[in-house]
Amino acid sequence: MLKHLFALALTFALALPAAATDLDDMTEAERDAFRAEVRAYLLDNPEVLMEAFAVLEQRQAEAEVERDAMAVAANANALFASAYDVVLGNPEGDITVVEFMDYRCGYCRRAHPEVMNLLEFDGNIRFVVKEFPILGEQSLLASRFAIAARIALGDEAYVALFDALMEMRGDMTQPSLMALAEDLGLDSAAIVASLEDPLVMQTIEYNHALAQRLQISGTPTFVFGNQMVRGAVPLDDMLEIVAELRDTAP
């Protein structure tokens, strides 16, 4: 807060004629008088602070959006076309949505039905799943189990587990994950046999490295085209983002 106030006071000072604000040429008494005048002005006009904070926040948000867009462009292939990832929805869709997710993340679970509704409602969305376990050993095991299912049994098995894991309650242990797989009609022994396949951890490490480059530290994080959105997104907001992307597409 004090840093912001200092910055605002400095901005106010710089708006005055240079001769009036050359602090190096002022005497100590003149500097004290100048500081007192700035303080008095801000106290008499506190709305100036609110306006300045609003402008500052807007500029910071705009700078973050620009940084995100540059990071997405620099990592486009890893984001949108990695062989490590499964694509849901329409593989030929005109808009690609990427989600960095964790099966133990409550916000990911809350967002999941909204994402599935988006894919069903729109029908022209490529949805890329990024396994990004960050919430402990059970998260890591769940991701490893899902990736191992893809290696052992194919994409359809992965998709079935992806949906089931998002809805699973209780601890995610190897026995509970095997029971879940069996309930889905999947060969749990084959999945377990693939858990130590090097490709499992390669996938997760690849996604963690990508997230670090994109400055992603939480889940869910979405990428819509060139826009990064951190946190769960309601269906109406997703539809609006997608519509804007289509309107601005070349």
C-alpha positions in Angstrom: 0.0 0.0 0.0 2.8 2.5 0.9 4.6 1.7 -2.3 1.4 2.5 -4.3 0.9 5.7 -2.4 4.6 6.7 -3.1 4.1 5.9 -6.7 0.9 8.0 -6.9 2.5 10.9 -5.1 5.5 10.7 -7.5 3.1 10.6 -10.5 1.3 13.7 -9.1 4.6 15.5 -8.7 5.8 14.6 -12.2 2.6 16.2 -13.5 3.7 19.6 -12.2 6.2 21.8 -14.1 9.7 20.5 -14.0 11.0 23.6 -12.2 8.5 23.1 -9.4 9.4 19.5 -8.8 13.2 19.3 -9.2 13.7 17.8 -5.7 17.5 17.9 -6.1 17.4 21.7 -6.4 15.1 22.2 -3.5 16.2 23.0 0.0 15.1 20.6 2.8 12.4 23.1 3.8 11.1 23.3 0.3 11.0 19.5 0.0 9.1 19.3 3.3 6.7 21.9 2.0 6.2 20.1 -1.2 5.6 16.8 0.5 3.1 18.4 2.8 1.3 20.0 -0.2 1.0 16.7 -2.0 -0.3 15.0 1.2 -2.8 17.7 1.8 -4.0 17.5 -1.8 -4.5 13.8 -1.6 -6.3 14.0 1.7 -8.6 16.7 0.4 -9.2 14.7 -2.8 -9.2 11.0 -1.9 -11.1 10.2 -5.0 -7.9 10.9 -6.9 -6.4 7.9 -5.2 -9.3 5.6 -6.1 -9.1 6.8 -9.7 -5.3 6.3 -9.8 -5.6 2.8 -8.3 -8.2 1.8 -10.9 -6.0 3.0 -13.7 -3.0 1.2 -12.2 -5.0 -2.1 -11.8 -6.3 -1.8 -15.4 -2.7 -1.2 -16.7 -1.4 -4.2 -14.8 -4.3 -6.4 -16.1 -3.6 -5.3 -19.7 0.1 -6.0 -19.2 -0.6 -9.5 -17.9 -2.9 -10.2 -20.8 -0.2 -9.1 -23.2 2.4 -11.2 -21.4 0.1 -14.3 -21.5 -0.6 -13.9 -25.2 3.2 -13.7 -25.9 3.8 -16.8 -23.8 1.0 -18.7 -25.5 2.4 -17.8 -28.9 5.9 -18.8 -27.9 4.6 -22.2 -26.7 1.8 -22.8 -29.2 3.0 -26.2 -30.4 3.4 -27.6 -26.9 0.0 -26.2 -25.9 -2.1 -27.2 -28.8 -0.4 -30.1 -30.7 1.6 -32.2 -28.2 1.5 -35.9 -28.7 1.4 -36.3 -24.9 -2.2 -35.0 -24.7 -5.6 -36.4 -25.5 -8.0 -34.2 -27.5 -11.7 -34.3 -26.5 -14.6 -32.7 -28.3 -14.1 -32.1 -32.0 -10.5 -32.9 -33.1 -11.1 -30.7 -36.2 -12.8 -27.8 -34.2 -12.0 -24.2 -35.1 -11.3 -23.2 -31.5 -8.9 -25.0 -29.2 -9.4 -24.9 -25.5 -6.6 -26.2 -23.2 -7.1 -27.0 -19.5 -4.3 -27.6 -17.0 -6.1 -29.7 -14.4 -5.7 -31.8 -11.2 -8.1 -34.6 -10.3 -8.0 -33.5 -6.6 -8.8 -29.9 -7.4 -12.2 -28.9 -6.2 -12.4 -26.0 -8.7 -11.5 -28.4 -11.5 -14.3 -30.7 -10.5 -16.7 -27.8 -10.4 -15.6 -26.6 -13.8 -15.7 -30.1 -15.4 -19.5 -30.3 -16.1 -19.3 -26.7 -17.5 -16.5 -27.8 -19.9 -18.4 -30.9 -21.0 -21.5 -28.7 -21.6 -19.4 -26.4 -23.7 -18.2 -29.3 -25.9 -21.7 -30.6 -26.3 -23.4 -27.2 -26.8 -20.8 -25.9 -29.3 -19.7 -29.0 -31.1 -16.8 -27.2 -32.8 -14.3 -27.1 -29.9 -11.0 -29.0 -29.6 -10.4 -29.6 -25.9 -6.9 -30.5 -24.9 -6.3 -32.0 -21.4 -3.1 -31.2 -19.7 -2.4 -33.5 -16.8 -1.0 -31.1 -14.1 -0.9 -32.8 -10.7 0.1 -30.3 -8.1 -1.9 -31.2 -5.0 0.1 -34.0 -3.5 0.8 -37.7 -3.9 -2.8 -38.7 -4.6 -3.0 -36.2 -7.4 0.2 -37.5 -8.9 -1.0 -41.2 -8.6 -4.4 -40.3 -10.3 -2.6 -38.6 -13.2 -0.2 -41.5 -13.6 -3.1 -44.0 -13.5 -5.0 -42.1 -16.2 -1.9 -41.8 -18.5 -1.1 -45.4 -17.9 -4.6 -46.3 -19.0 -4.1 -44.5 -22.2 -0.8 -46.3 -22.8 -2.2 -49.7 -22.0 -5.7 -49.4 -23.4 -6.0 -46.4 -25.7 -7.6 -43.0 -25.7 -11.2 -44.3 -25.1 -10.1 -45.8 -21.8 -8.3 -42.5 -20.8 -11.5 -40.5 -21.6 -13.6 -42.8 -19.5 -11.2 -42.5 -16.6 -10.9 -38.8 -17.0 -14.6 -38.3 -16.5 -14.8 -40.8 -13.6 -11.8 -39.4 -11.8 -13.3 -35.9 -12.0 -16.4 -37.2 -10.2 -14.6 -39.6 -7.8 -14.9 -38.9 -4.1 -12.7 -40.3 -1.4 -9.0 -41.1 -1.4 -7.2 -41.9 -4.7 -5.1 -44.9 -3.8 -4.0 -47.7 -6.1 -6.7 -50.1 -4.9 -9.5 -47.5 -5.2 -8.3 -46.5 -8.7 -8.2 -50.1 -9.7 -11.7 -50.6 -8.4 -12.8 -47.5 -10.4 -11.3 -48.9 -13.6 -12.9 -52.3 -13.1 -16.3 -50.6 -12.6 -15.7 -48.9 -16.0 -15.0 -52.3 -17.6 -11.3 -51.6 -17.9 -8.4 -54.0 -17.3 -7.0 -52.5 -14.1 -4.0 -55.0 -14.1 -2.9 -53.8 -17.5 -3.1 -50.2 -16.3 -1.0 -51.0 -13.2 1.5 -52.7 -15.4 2.0 -49.5 -17.4 2.4 -47.2 -14.4 6.2 -47.4 -14.6 6.3 -46.8 -18.3 8.7 -43.8 -18.8 6.1 -42.1 -20.9 3.9 -41.6 -17.8 6.3 -39.3 -16.0 7.6 -37.8 -19.2 4.0 -36.5 -19.8 3.7 -35.0 -16.4 7.1 -33.5 -16.4 6.5 -32.0 -19.8 3.3 -30.4 -18.7 5.0 -29.0 -15.5 7.8 -27.5 -17.5 5.3 -26.0 -19.9 3.3 -24.6 -17.0 6.4 -23.0 -15.6 7.1 -21.3 -18.9 3.6 -20.0 -18.9 3.7 -18.9 -15.3 0.9 -21.2 -14.4 0.8 -22.3 -10.8 -2.8 -23.2 -10.1 -5.6 -25.3 -11.4 -7.7 -25.1 -13.3 -6.0 -22.8 -15.8 -7.5 -22.5 -19.3 -6.1 -21.3 -22.6 -8.7 -20.2 -25.1 -6.9 -19.4 -28.3 -4.3 -16.9 -27.2 -6.0 -16.0 -23.9 -5.1 -17.5 -20.6 -7.8 -17.7 -17.9 -6.9 -18.7 -14.4 -9.6 -20.3 -12.3 -13.0 -22.0 -13.0 -15.0 -20.4 -15.8 -18.8 -20.6 -16.0 -20.4 -21.9 -19.2 -21.8 -18.5 -20.2 -18.3 -16.9 -19.9 -16.7 -19.7 -21.9 -19.3 -19.2 -24.6 -18.6 -15.5 -24.7 -14.9 -16.0 -24.9 -15.3 -18.5 -27.8 -17.7 -16.2 -29.6 -15.2 -13.3 -29.3 -12.4 -15.5 -30.7 -14.4 -16.4 -33.7 -15.4 -12.8 -34.3 -11.8 -11.7 -34.3 -10.4 -14.7 -36.2 -8.6 -13.7 -39.5 
